Amino acid sequence: MTYRRPDRVGDLIKKEIASMLLHGEIKDPRIGFVTITKVRMTRDLKKASVFFSILGGSEERERSLEGLNSAVPYIRRHLAKRLNLKHIPSVIFLFDRSIEYASHIQQVIEDIKKEGT
């Protein structure tokens, strides 16, 4: 499998946004303990879907999503300064449900094991 340019750009964007969150550059109180899990770029590099996970329930998730979405113009400005790209992609934040799904599968497996013994 080849490592395509959209994958490389997505990795760069993931690192930069994670760094902004880690170092407190995004100062929205609505954003909780957010982890950027992956970034999926379109082939033309015009759109970046940024997936995140968060500890907490649906209320914290919605609040963090609102905070992240309100920070998009700030994030794009900083990406423009830090990345050597001709065009800075539009950014959309999406909740990554894969961690919840993995936890659910683990619980189902444990329940099956308990029933079997």
CYANA upper distance limits for C-alpha pairs under 8 A (distance plus 0.5 A):
  3 TYR  CA      7 ASP  CA      7.01
  3 TYR  CA      8 ARG  CA      7.69
  4 ARG  CA      8 ARG  CA      7.05
  5 ARG  CA      9 VAL  CA      6.61
  6 PRO  CA     10 GLY  CA      6.42
  6 PRO  CA     40 ARG  CA      8.29
  6 PRO  CA     41 MET  CA      5.97
  6 PRO  CA     42 THR  CA      7.30
  6 PRO  CA     43 ARG  CA      6.50
  6 PRO  CA     44 ASP  CA      8.34
  6 PRO  CA     45 LEU  CA      6.75
  7 ASP  CA     11 ASP  CA      6.68
  7 ASP  CA     40 ARG  CA      7.80
  7 ASP  CA     41 MET  CA      7.42
  8 ARG  CA     12 LEU  CA      6.86
  9 VAL  CA     13 ILE  CA      6.70
  9 VAL  CA     41 MET  CA      8.09
  9 VAL  CA     45 LEU  CA      8.42
 10 GLY  CA     14 LYS  CA      6.56
 10 GLY  CA     38 LYS  CA      8.29
 10 GLY  CA     39 VAL  CA      5.59
 10 GLY  CA     40 ARG  CA      6.49
 10 GLY  CA     41 MET  CA      6.31
 10 GLY  CA     48 ALA  CA      7.73
 11 ASP  CA     15 LYS  CA      6.73
 11 ASP  CA     38 LYS  CA      8.19
 11 ASP  CA     39 VAL  CA      7.25
 12 LEU  CA     16 GLU  CA      6.71
 12 LEU  CA     83 LEU  CA      8.49
 13 ILE  CA     17 ILE  CA      6.59
 13 ILE  CA     39 VAL  CA      7.73
 13 ILE  CA     79 LEU  CA      7.89
 14 LYS  CA     18 ALA  CA      6.51
 14 LYS  CA     36 ILE  CA      7.15
 14 LYS  CA     37 THR  CA      8.38
 14 LYS  CA     38 LYS  CA      6.98
 14 LYS  CA     39 VAL  CA      6.40
 14 LYS  CA     50 VAL  CA      7.99
 15 LYS  CA     19 SER  CA      6.50
 16 GLU  CA     20 MET  CA      6.73
 16 GLU  CA     79 LEU  CA      7.73
 17 ILE  CA     21 LEU  CA      6.80
 17 ILE  CA     36 ILE  CA      8.12
 17 ILE  CA     75 ILE  CA      7.72
 18 ALA  CA     22 LEU  CA      6.52
 18 ALA  CA     35 THR  CA      7.70
 18 ALA  CA     36 ILE  CA      6.53
 19 SER  CA     23 HIS  CA      6.51
 20 MET  CA     24 GLY  CA      6.64
 20 MET  CA     25 GLU  CA      5.49
 20 MET  CA     26 ILE  CA      6.70
 21 LEU  CA     25 GLU  CA      6.69
 21 LEU  CA     26 ILE  CA      6.38
 21 LEU  CA     34 VAL  CA      8.33
 26 ILE  CA     71 ALA  CA      7.63
 28 ASP  CA     67 GLY  CA      6.49
 28 ASP  CA     71 ALA  CA      8.31
 29 PRO  CA     67 GLY  CA      8.11
 30 ARG  CA     63 ARG  CA      5.91
 30 ARG  CA     64 SER  CA      5.80
 30 ARG  CA     66 GLU  CA      7.88
 30 ARG  CA     67 GLY  CA      5.78
 31 ILE  CA     63 ARG  CA      7.20
 31 ILE  CA     64 SER  CA      4.63
 31 ILE  CA     65 LEU  CA      7.90
 31 ILE  CA     67 GLY  CA      5.91
 31 ILE  CA     68 LEU  CA      7.21
 32 GLY  CA     54 ILE  CA      7.65
 32 GLY  CA     55 LEU  CA      8.49
 32 GLY  CA     60 GLU  CA      7.53
 32 GLY  CA     64 SER  CA      6.37
 33 PHE  CA     54 ILE  CA      6.27
 33 PHE  CA     55 LEU  CA      6.88
 34 VAL  CA     52 PHE  CA      6.99
 34 VAL  CA     53 SER  CA      6.35
 34 VAL  CA     54 ILE  CA      5.24
 34 VAL  CA     55 LEU  CA      7.89
 34 VAL  CA     64 SER  CA      8.15
 35 THR  CA     52 PHE  CA      5.92
 35 THR  CA     53 SER  CA      5.77
 35 THR  CA     54 ILE  CA      6.74
 36 ILE  CA     50 VAL  CA      7.64
 36 ILE  CA     51 PHE  CA      6.49
 36 ILE  CA     52 PHE  CA      4.86
 36 ILE  CA     53 SER  CA      7.05
 37 THR  CA     50 VAL  CA      8.35
 37 THR  CA     51 PHE  CA      6.13
 37 THR  CA     52 PHE  CA      5.76
 37 THR  CA     53 SER  CA      7.23
 37 THR  CA     96 ASP  CA      7.82
 38 LYS  CA     50 VAL  CA      6.66
 38 LYS  CA     51 PHE  CA      5.81
 38 LYS  CA     52 PHE  CA      7.70
 39 VAL  CA     48 ALA  CA      6.88
 39 VAL  CA     49 SER  CA      6.05
 39 VAL  CA     50 VAL  CA      5.00
 39 VAL  CA     51 PHE  CA      6.53
 40 ARG  CA     48 ALA  CA      6.24
 40 ARG  CA     49 SER  CA      5.61
 40 ARG  CA     50 VAL  CA      7.08
 41 MET  CA     45 LEU  CA      6.32
 41 MET  CA     46 LYS  CA      8.03
 41 MET  CA     47 LYS  CA      6.33
 41 MET  CA     48 ALA  CA      5.12
 41 MET  CA     49 SER  CA      6.85
 42 THR  CA     46 LYS  CA      6.90
 42 THR  CA     47 LYS  CA      6.13
 42 THR  CA     48 ALA  CA      7.25
 45 LEU  CA     89 PRO  CA      6.68
 46 LYS  CA     87 HIS  CA      7.81
 46 LYS  CA     88 ILE  CA      7.56
 46 LYS  CA     89 PRO  CA      4.83
 46 LYS  CA     90 SER  CA      6.68
 47 LYS  CA     89 PRO  CA      5.32
 47 LYS  CA     90 SER  CA      5.32
 47 LYS  CA     91 VAL  CA      6.60
 47 LYS  CA     92 ILE  CA      8.25
 48 ALA  CA     89 PRO  CA      6.50
 48 ALA  CA     90 SER  CA      6.54
 48 ALA  CA     91 VAL  CA      5.42
 48 ALA  CA     92 ILE  CA      6.84
 49 SER  CA     91 VAL  CA      6.59
 49 SER  CA     92 ILE  CA      5.56
 49 SER  CA     93 PHE  CA      6.50
 49 SER  CA     94 LEU  CA      7.32
 50 VAL  CA     91 VAL  CA      7.40
 50 VAL  CA     92 ILE  CA      6.49
 50 VAL  CA     93 PHE  CA      5.29
 50 VAL  CA     94 LEU  CA      6.53
 51 PHE  CA     93 PHE  CA      6.41
 51 PHE  CA     94 LEU  CA      5.33
 51 PHE  CA     95 PHE  CA      6.01
 51 PHE  CA     96 ASP  CA      5.72
 52 PHE  CA     93 PHE  CA      7.73
 52 PHE  CA     94 LEU  CA      6.90
 52 PHE  CA     95 PHE  CA      5.68
 52 PHE  CA     96 ASP  CA      5.83
 53 SER  CA     95 PHE  CA      6.49
 53 SER  CA     96 ASP  CA      6.00
 53 SER  CA     97 ARG  CA      8.01
 53 SER  CA     99 ILE  CA      8.13
 54 ILE  CA     60 GLU  CA      8.30
 54 ILE  CA     61 ARG  CA      6.97
 55 LEU  CA     60 GLU  CA      8.48
 56 GLY  CA     60 GLU  CA      6.34
 56 GLY  CA     61 ARG  CA      7.54
 57 GLY  CA     61 ARG  CA      6.81
 58 SER  CA     62 GLU  CA      6.62
 59 GLU  CA     63 ARG  CA      6.71
 60 GLU  CA     64 SER  CA      6.53
 61 ARG  CA     65 LEU  CA      6.57
 61 ARG  CA     95 PHE  CA      8.24
 62 GLU  CA     66 GLU  CA      6.71
 63 ARG  CA     67 GLY  CA      6.80
 64 SER  CA     68 LEU  CA      6.54
 65 LEU  CA     69 ASN  CA      6.53
 65 LEU  CA     93 PHE  CA      7.46
 65 LEU  CA     94 LEU  CA      8.18
 65 LEU  CA     95 PHE  CA      8.30
 66 GLU  CA     70 SER  CA      6.67
 67 GLY  CA     71 ALA  CA      6.81
 68 LEU  CA     72 VAL  CA      7.01
 68 LEU  CA     93 PHE  CA      7.51
 69 ASN  CA     92 ILE  CA      7.71
 69 ASN  CA     93 PHE  CA      7.16
 71 ALA  CA     75 ILE  CA      6.62
 72 VAL  CA     76 ARG  CA      6.56
 72 VAL  CA     91 VAL  CA      7.04
 72 VAL  CA     92 ILE  CA      8.34
 73 PRO  CA     77 ARG  CA      6.76
 74 TYR  CA     78 HIS  CA      6.86
 75 ILE  CA     79 LEU  CA      6.58
 76 ARG  CA     80 ALA  CA      6.61
 76 ARG  CA     88 ILE  CA      7.24
 76 ARG  CA     89 PRO  CA      8.19
 76 ARG  CA     90 SER  CA      8.00
 76 ARG  CA     91 VAL  CA      8.00
 77 ARG  CA     81 LYS  CA      7.01
 78 HIS  CA     82 ARG  CA      6.65
 79 LEU  CA     83 LEU  CA      6.10
 79 LEU  CA     88 ILE  CA      7.60
 80 ALA  CA     84 ASN  CA      7.81
 80 ALA  CA     85 LEU  CA      7.74
 80 ALA  CA     88 ILE  CA      6.55
 97 ARG  CA    101 TYR  CA      6.67
 98 SER  CA    102 ALA  CA      6.55
 99 ILE  CA    103 SER  CA      6.70
100 GLU  CA    104 HIS  CA      6.70
101 TYR  CA    105 ILE  CA      6.73
102 ALA  CA    106 GLN  CA      6.65
103 SER  CA    107 GLN  CA      6.75
104 HIS  CA    108 VAL  CA      6.79
105 ILE  CA    109 ILE  CA      6.72
106 GLN  CA    110 GLU  CA      6.74
107 GLN  CA    111 ASP  CA      6.66
108 VAL  CA    112 ILE  CA      6.72
109 ILE  CA    113 LYS  CA      6.73
110 GLU  CA    114 LYS  CA      6.74
111 ASP  CA    115 GLU  CA      6.80
112 ILE  CA    116 GLY  CA      6.69
113 LYS  CA    117 THR  CA      7.03
